[in-house]
């Protein structure tokens, strides 16, 4: 079993910054890639950024230059630093890790609200 525990999120003004972290526990030897998705009410869950164990990144165009995803393999944690946040970034963010044989693991989600 694999568990993903998220932290961070909250309320921030437009142009502000927030950080999200996600730590994986359990059968961590099965996890190579990790990342973040986000989902607005009534919409599909979309990728924000993913990173593999070698540090290779895949980022959605909407966050390039504003969000930075990094990982600490020793701590089994990924960090999403979000800068210059916009109201459109107001959604729930989910940590994600694909496992072996098509398995998928998700965190419970953490809400980010960008508003005055």
C-alpha positions in Angstrom: 0.0 0.0 0.0 1.0 3.5 -0.7 -0.2 6.7 1.1 0.2 10.2 -0.1 -0.1 12.9 2.6 -0.4 16.5 1.4 0.2 19.7 3.3 0.0 23.4 2.4 -2.6 25.3 0.5 -4.9 27.9 1.9 -5.9 31.5 1.0 -3.6 33.9 -0.7 -4.0 37.2 -2.5 -3.5 37.5 -6.3 0.2 37.7 -7.0 1.1 35.9 -3.9 2.8 32.6 -3.2 2.0 29.3 -1.6 3.8 26.0 -1.2 2.4 22.5 -1.3 4.2 19.3 -0.2 3.4 15.7 -0.5 5.1 12.8 1.2 4.7 9.2 0.2 4.8 6.4 2.7 4.2 2.6 2.6 5.5 0.7 -0.4 7.6 3.6 -1.6 9.9 1.4 -3.7 7.1 1.1 -6.2 7.0 4.9 -6.7 9.2 6.6 -9.3 7.1 9.5 -10.6 5.1 11.9 -8.5 3.3 15.1 -9.2 0.3 17.3 -8.8 -3.0 17.6 -10.5 -5.8 20.1 -9.9 -9.5 20.0 -10.3 -12.1 22.7 -10.4 -15.7 21.9 -9.5 -17.5 20.0 -12.3 -14.3 19.7 -14.4 -11.8 17.0 -15.0 -8.6 16.6 -13.0 -5.8 18.2 -15.0 -2.0 17.8 -14.6 -0.1 20.6 -13.1 3.4 19.1 -13.1 5.1 15.8 -12.6 8.6 14.8 -11.8 10.4 11.5 -12.1 13.0 10.0 -9.8 15.8 11.6 -11.9 14.3 15.0 -11.6 12.9 15.3 -15.1 9.9 17.6 -15.2 6.7 17.8 -17.2 4.7 21.0 -16.6 1.4 22.3 -17.9 1.8 25.5 -20.0 -0.5 27.4 -17.7 2.0 27.2 -14.8 5.4 27.4 -16.6 7.4 30.2 -15.1 5.1 30.5 -12.1 5.2 27.0 -10.4 8.2 25.0 -9.5 8.1 21.3 -8.7 10.9 19.6 -7.0 11.5 16.4 -5.0 13.6 15.2 -2.2 14.0 11.5 -2.7 15.5 11.0 0.8 12.4 12.5 2.4 10.1 10.9 -0.3 8.5 14.3 -0.7 7.7 16.5 -3.6 7.3 20.3 -3.3 5.2 22.5 -5.5 6.1 26.2 -5.1 3.5 28.4 -6.6 4.3 32.0 -7.3 2.3 34.8 -8.9 -0.9 33.0 -8.2 -4.0 34.0 -10.1 -7.7 33.6 -9.3 -7.8 31.0 -12.0 -5.5 28.9 -9.8 -8.3 28.6 -7.2 -9.0 24.9 -7.3 -8.3 21.7 -5.3 -4.8 20.3 -5.8 -4.1 16.5 -5.6 -0.9 14.8 -5.1 -0.5 11.9 -7.5 1.8 8.9 -7.9 1.5 6.1 -10.4 2.5 2.7 -9.1 3.2 -0.7 -10.6 0.9 -2.5 -13.0 -1.3 0.5 -13.7 -2.1 1.3 -10.1 -2.6 5.0 -9.2 -2.4 6.7 -5.9 -3.9 10.0 -5.0 -3.8 12.3 -2.0 -7.0 13.6 -0.4 -6.6 17.0 -2.0 -5.8 20.4 -0.6 -7.6 23.6 -1.5 -6.0 26.7 -2.8 -7.9 30.0 -2.9 -6.6 33.1 -4.6 -8.7 36.1 -3.8 -8.5 39.5 -2.2 
